[in-house]
Amino acid sequence: MSHKDLSFRCIAYQEKDGSFTGVCLDLDIVEEGYVSLEEAILSVNDAVLSHLQAAAKLNFPKELVNRSAPKEYWNKLKEITKENVSKKSFEPFQFFTTQLPAGLVYA
């Protein structure tokens, strides 16, 4: 399996205090306290890439690549998608995947 075959479910959303949070649901990576949605997305993307680069150096141990985020974040995903399906607008959040750097291979 090449690195291009990997994808991770991530969300970014605005908190009640106005800050933004980005979460990689499949790796339990949370980046909080950003001023903009774009910053939260970039930060969680960078964190995912850094995490996977470190995991690659250790030959991808299961405990580093198979760790789901706590239920509260999965509930947040359900809440966000439910609200947006009824509104037919996806402005308050973004669901995105991250692309791995060349040379990082998962086997």
N, C-alpha and C positions, 0 to 999 in steps of 0.2 A: 504494500500500500504506500503510495507516495504522499508527500505532505499536501498535495493539491486535493487529495481525497478526504482530508479531514475538515470538519466544520464543527463549530461550537455555538450553541444557542446563547445569545446575549441580549439583554435588554438595557435600555437607558430611559430614565424617567425623572420627572421633577418631584421633589419632596414637598411637604406642606410648608417648610420654611423658605422655599424658593430655590434651594440648592438642587443640584442634579446628581444622580447616582447611576453608575454603570455596573452591571452584574453579568458575569459569565456563569450561566446556570449549570453548565456541565463540569466546570472546574472549581466551583466555589470561590470565585474571585470577585471581590466587591471593591469598587472605587467610589468614594463618597466625597461630598462637599465641593462640587465644582460649580462655577458661575454659569456655565452654559452647557447645553445638551451636547454640543460638539466636543467640548473638553472632556466630558464624562465618557463619551464614545471613544475618543482617542486614548484616554487613560486606560480604560479597560482593555482596549485592543493591545496597547503596549504591554500591559500586565500579562495578558494571555501569551503573547509572543515571548516575553521574558521567562515566564513559567515553563513554557514548552522547550525553550532552549536549555534551561537548567535540567529539565526532565530528560532531554535527549542525551545530555552528558552522563546521566546515570542509567542509560538504557531503558528509559520509560518505565520506571517501577509503577506497579498498579496503583499504589496509594497516591501517586502524584497525577495520574491521568484519568482516574476513575473516582472522582469525588464530586458528588452532586451538592448544589447549594442547599441551604436549609429551606424547609417548607415555606417559610414566610416569603421568600423570593419567588417560588413557584406560584404561590397564591397571588402575589403581585402581578405576575404574568397573566393569570386567569382574570384578575380584576381589570387589568388594562385592556385585554383583548375583548372581554365581555362589554365593557363600556364603549369601546370603539366600534364594535360590530353593530351595536344598536345606534350609534351616532353616524356610522359610515364615514368616519374620519379617523385618520391615524396620526394626527398632529401631536398629542401629548407624549408619545413615546416612539422609539424606533426599535424594531427587532432586526438584528443584523448578525452576520457571520463574519469571522475574521479570517484573513488569508495568512498562511504561514510563509516565512521567508524561504527562499530557495536554499536547498541543501539540507533542510530539516526533514528527516524521513522518519515515519512511524511504521514499524513492521509488526 
